[in-house]
Amino acid sequence: MTKAASIVLAAFVLAAPAVRAQPVCDEPIDPNPAAELEQSMFCNPIDPPLESVQPQQPDPLMQRLMRYAQLTMKHRLSGLASYYSTFFDGRKTANGEVYRNRRYSAAHLTLPLGSWVEVTSRATGKKIRLRVNDRGPYARKFVLDLSQAAARFLGVDKTEDRYVDIRLIALPGEKPLPEDLKIPSIEEIEAAAAQPARQAQRLTGS
C-alpha cells in the first residue's frame, strides 16, 4: 500500500464515528446511559432562547393627548367667552373663510387656525365642538370669540357667567377626537405618559 493510500484510509477511519447513523426517535430507548442521553437530546431538542423582548411602542392616542396637553399649557384655553356682533356677518375671517352668524365657529388669538376645540359652558353645562377659523377676541378679559349660533347654543349670550372651559381636540388636518372619548386632565396625561399602552388605553376608556 502506498503512503498516499495509507493517509486516505486513516482519514476515513477517523471520520467514521462522525457519520454514524443518528438515533431514531420512534425506536425503544437504548438501555445504554450514553445512548439514552444522546437519543433524548436529539429527539427532544432544547428550545432556542426566546427573542429579546421588544420595547413596547408608545400608544398613538396617548402621544396625541400628550401633545395637546403641552399646547394647552402654552395657550390660554379657559376663561370668559364673547361673541361676534351682527356687523361681522359676511366678512372674511383670518383664514379667508366667510363668517356667518348662523354657523358654529370660533376665534382664538394663538391657536393654529383650523384647530378644533370642545367648549363647555360653566353656567349651563352645555358642550359644543367648534373649528377655530379666526383671530380674536382682542379684549384682554375674553379668551374666545363665539359665533352667535354657538353662543346661543351654549347660553353664553344670556347668562351672566360667560366662563368656558376649552379643550383642544384636533390640530389642523387632524380628525377630531371621538366624542365618547374620556379626555383626561393634564395631570392624568403626564402621569400616564410613562405607563404601558394598556394602562393608557384604560385611562382614555378606549
C-alpha positions in Angstrom: 0.0 0.0 0.0 1.4 3.4 -0.9 2.0 6.1 1.6 -0.8 8.3 0.0 -3.3 5.4 0.2 -2.5 4.9 3.8 -3.2 8.5 4.6 -6.6 8.4 2.9 -7.5 5.2 4.7 -6.5 6.7 8.1 -8.6 9.8 7.4 -11.6 7.6 6.5 -11.3 5.6 9.7 -11.0 8.7 11.9 -14.1 10.3 10.2 -16.2 7.2 10.5 -17.6 8.0 14.1 -18.8 11.4 12.9 -21.0 10.0 10.2 -22.7 7.2 12.2 -26.4 7.0 12.0 -28.4 9.4 14.1 -30.8 7.9 16.7 -34.3 7.1 15.6 -36.9 8.7 17.8 -39.6 6.0 17.4 -37.3 3.2 18.5 -37.2 1.9 22.0 -34.8 3.8 24.3 -31.3 2.2 24.3 -30.5 0.9 27.9 -27.0 2.3 27.5 -26.9 5.6 29.5 -24.8 7.4 27.0 -27.1 6.3 24.1 -30.2 7.2 26.1 -28.8 10.7 26.7 -28.0 11.2 23.0 -31.4 9.9 21.9 -33.1 12.2 24.4 -31.2 15.3 23.3 -31.7 14.5 19.6 -35.4 13.7 19.9 -36.2 16.5 22.4 -34.0 19.4 21.4 -33.8 22.3 23.7 -36.0 25.2 22.5 -34.0 28.1 21.2 -33.7 31.1 23.5 -36.6 33.5 23.4 -36.0 36.6 21.4 -35.3 39.6 23.4 -38.5 41.4 24.3 -39.0 44.4 22.1 -39.7 47.6 23.9 -43.4 48.5 23.9 -44.3 51.1 21.4 -45.9 54.3 22.8 -49.7 54.4 22.4 -50.5 56.8 19.5 -53.6 58.2 21.2 -51.6 59.0 24.4 -48.9 60.6 22.3 -51.6 62.8 20.7 -53.1 63.7 24.1 -49.7 64.5 25.4 -49.0 66.9 22.5 -52.4 68.6 23.2 -51.6 68.8 26.9 -48.3 70.6 26.1 -50.1 73.0 23.8 -52.8 73.6 26.5 -50.0 74.9 28.8 -48.8 77.3 26.1 -52.2 78.7 25.1 -54.9 80.4 27.1 -57.7 77.9 26.9 -60.1 78.7 29.8 -61.8 82.0 30.7 -64.6 84.3 29.6 -66.2 84.0 26.1 -67.5 86.8 24.0 -69.4 86.5 20.7 -69.5 88.3 17.4 -71.7 91.2 16.7 -74.0 91.1 13.7 -71.7 93.6 12.0 -69.2 90.8 11.1 -71.7 88.6 9.3 -70.5 88.1 5.7 -67.0 89.4 6.4 -63.9 87.3 5.9 -62.2 85.5 8.8 -58.4 85.3 9.3 -58.1 82.1 7.2 -60.1 83.5 4.3 -63.5 81.9 5.1 -66.7 84.0 5.2 -68.0 84.4 8.8 -71.7 83.6 9.2 -73.7 84.3 12.4 -75.8 81.2 12.0 -72.9 78.8 11.7 -70.8 77.3 14.5 -67.2 78.8 14.6 -64.8 80.4 17.0 -61.9 82.8 17.1 -58.8 82.4 19.3 -55.7 84.6 19.4 -53.0 82.0 19.4 -54.3 78.5 18.5 -53.4 77.3 15.0 -56.2 78.2 12.5 -58.1 75.1 11.6 -57.8 73.6 15.1 -60.9 72.0 16.7 -61.9 72.8 20.3 -64.5 71.5 22.6 -66.1 74.3 24.5 -68.1 73.8 27.7 -70.2 76.5 29.5 -69.7 76.5 33.2 -73.1 78.1 33.8 -75.2 75.8 31.6 -73.1 72.7 31.3 -73.7 72.6 27.6 -70.9 71.5 25.3 -70.1 72.2 21.7 -67.4 71.4 19.2 -66.0 74.3 17.0 -63.3 74.9 14.5 -61.1 77.9 15.0 -61.1 80.0 11.8 -60.4 83.5 13.0 -58.3 85.6 15.4 -59.7 87.3 18.5 -61.0 88.3 20.9 -58.8 91.4 21.3 -60.3 92.4 24.7 -57.9 91.0 27.3 -60.7 89.8 29.6 -62.0 87.4 27.0 -60.3 84.2 25.8 -62.7 83.0 23.0 -65.0 84.6 20.5 -68.0 82.6 19.6 -70.3 82.9 16.6 -73.8 84.0 17.5 -75.1 80.5 16.8 -72.5 78.9 19.1 -73.0 81.4 21.9 -76.8 80.9 21.7 -76.4 77.1 21.9 -74.1 77.4 25.0 -76.3 80.0 26.6 -73.4 82.4 26.8 -75.5 85.1 25.1 -77.9 85.3 28.1 -76.1 84.0 31.2 -74.1 86.4 33.3 -71.4 83.8 33.8 -69.6 83.6 30.5 -66.8 81.3 31.7 -66.0 78.4 29.4 -63.6 75.5 29.5 -61.8 74.8 26.3 -60.2 71.5 25.3 -58.1 71.0 22.2 -59.4 68.0 20.2 -57.7 68.3 16.9 -54.9 70.3 15.2 -55.2 71.4 11.5 -55.5 68.4 9.2 -56.4 66.0 12.0 -59.8 64.3 12.6 -61.3 65.5 15.9 -61.1 63.0 18.8 -64.2 60.8 19.3 -67.0 62.4 21.2 -67.3 59.5 23.6 -63.6 59.6 24.4 -62.8 60.5 28.0 -60.3 63.2 27.7 -58.1 63.1 30.8 -56.7 66.1 32.6 -53.2 67.4 32.0 -52.1 65.8 35.3 -53.5 62.4 34.4 -51.9 62.5 30.9 -48.5 63.3 32.4 -48.9 60.6 35.0 -49.8 58.0 32.3 -47.1 59.1 29.8 -44.6 56.6 31.2 -47.1 53.8 31.7 -47.7 50.8 29.4 -50.1 51.3 26.5 -52.7 49.1 28.1 -52.9 51.4 31.2 -53.0 54.4 28.9 -55.9 52.9 27.0 -57.7 52.3 30.3 -57.2 55.9 31.2 -58.9 57.1 28.0 -61.6 54.5 28.0 -60.7 53.3 24.5 
